[in-house]
Amino acid sequence: MNLDIEQLPAACDVLVVGAGPAGSAAAQLLARGGRDVVLIDQHAFPRDKACGDGLIPDAHEALRRLSVWDAVMGEAQPARFVRCVGPRGGRIDVPAMLAVLPRRRLDEIVCRAAVAAGARMFAPLRFIQPLEDGDAVVGARLQHGEVTRELRARWVVLATGAVPQALLAAGMALRHTPSGVALRGYVKHEAPAASINALEVVWHRTLAPGYGWIFPCPGGVFNIGVGTLDRPTRQPGGEANLRQVFDDFTRIHTPARELLAGGTLLGPLKGAPLRCTLEGARLSRPGLLVTGEAAGSTYSFTGEGIGKALETGIHAAQALLAGARQGDAVVRADYEARLLALKPRFDLYAQANRANRHPWLADLVIWRARRSARLRQRLAGVLDETRNPGDLFTARGLLHLFTE
C-alpha cells in the first residue's frame, strides 16, 4: 500500500496530508471523481493511533458512504448500548448502532479503500511546509529521512490531526493548545466479555472535568481510558496528570479495577491531544483546505471524533469536486459553508460538556432516565444526532427532566 518514495511524482491535482479517517475519506472520493490524488502520512501503515475506537451512528453512516462499512463490521466488535454510569453508581443503557474496532485496523481499511479508488499512497513522508505563490498554496515541501522533495499540487488538503505542527507551518493555526487530552490502553481479559458488552462511560467527581471508559474490542480485548475536554488542572498552573486520573479510574470503578488486575496490558498506555468544536484553526486559504481533527472535528462532551472526521473529509472532497471549474474562491466558500453548517451542533455538545465538569448532572439525568421512557429516547437521540445534547444540561433542560 505504501509506494516507494522514488515513485513520488513532481505534481498532482490534490495532495492529501494525513491518511487517517478524514484524509483517506477525502482521498477516496477525489480519486473516485477522477482526480490525480497523492495521499501521504508521516507513518507507514498500518500504524497505531491513541483513540477510544468507538463507532457511533455518524461513523456508521460515513463508512457506508465510503463503501467500507461491510469490511469494518466484518472485523469490529458490535454493541447495542452505551452504558452510562453516574458518580453514585446509577446506570442506564442507551440503545444505538455501535461498534468498536482499534484504529490500527479501521484506518488501514479506510486508507486501503482510498488506494483501491486510485489514490497513490506514500509513507513515511512528512509535511514540512507549503509551497507558496503569494498567498496561494501551490504544493508542499516533504521529507523522507534526510531527503527533501517538493510536490506541486492544485490543492493541498491538511488532515493532520490534533498535533499542531502542520497547521503552524501552513499558517492555519489559531490556537496552539489542544481542546483536551485522552489516555488509553488495551487490556486482554477473556472473563469480562459477557458482563462488559456495551460501550461503558463513567462519570465521577474524582475524574472531573472528564470521564472514564471501557469499550469491548474484538478478541477479548478492552479499550480502557480516561479523557478530559477542558484542558483541566489538578494544581494551579499545571495540566492534569492523566496517568493519575487513569489510576483513579481503576480505583473507583470496580470493572476497570478487575480488568487491570486480572488481565494483560497490551503495551504501554498512550495519550493523544484532542481538538474540538470546529475551533482552533482556519478552515481554508487559497489552494488549501483543513479538515478532520486539524479543523477541530471532535465533539466536546463525548470526545467522539471518528464519524465527524470522516464527514469533514467527505465535505472537503465534495467541495473540491463540485467547484473544480468555478475557481478557488467558490471551492473555499462551499467548504467553509459546509463545516459552518455543522458548527451549531458542535456548540450544543460544548454546552453538554458541563456534565463532565459537574458529574452530579450525569447522576441526575441517569436517575430520571431510569424512570422515564421518553428521556431514554432523548438520550438515544443524542447518540444518533436527532436530539439536542445541550438541552439536557441547561437550566431549562434540567427543569424538563421532571416533566418527562
ABEGO torsion letter per residue (X at the ends): XBBBAAABBABBABBBBEABAAAAAAAAAAAAAGBBBBBBBABBOBBBBBBAGBBBAAAAAAAAAAGAAAAAAAABBBBABBBBBBAAGBBBBBBBBBBBBBAAAAAAAAAAAAAAAGBBBBOBBBBABBBBBEABBAEBBBBBEABBBBBBBABBBBBAEABAAAAAAAGABABABBABBBBBBBBBBAAAAAABABBBBBBBAAAOBBBBBBBBBBGGBBBBBBBBAAGBBABBGBBBBAAAAAAAAAAABAAAAAAAAABBBBEBBBBBBBBBGGBGBBABBBGBBBBEAAAGABBBGAGBAAAAAAAAAAAAAAAAAAAAAAEAAAAAAAAAAAAAAAAAAAAAAAAAAAAAABAAAAAAAAAAAAABAAAAAAAAAAAAGABBAAAAABAAAAAAAAAX
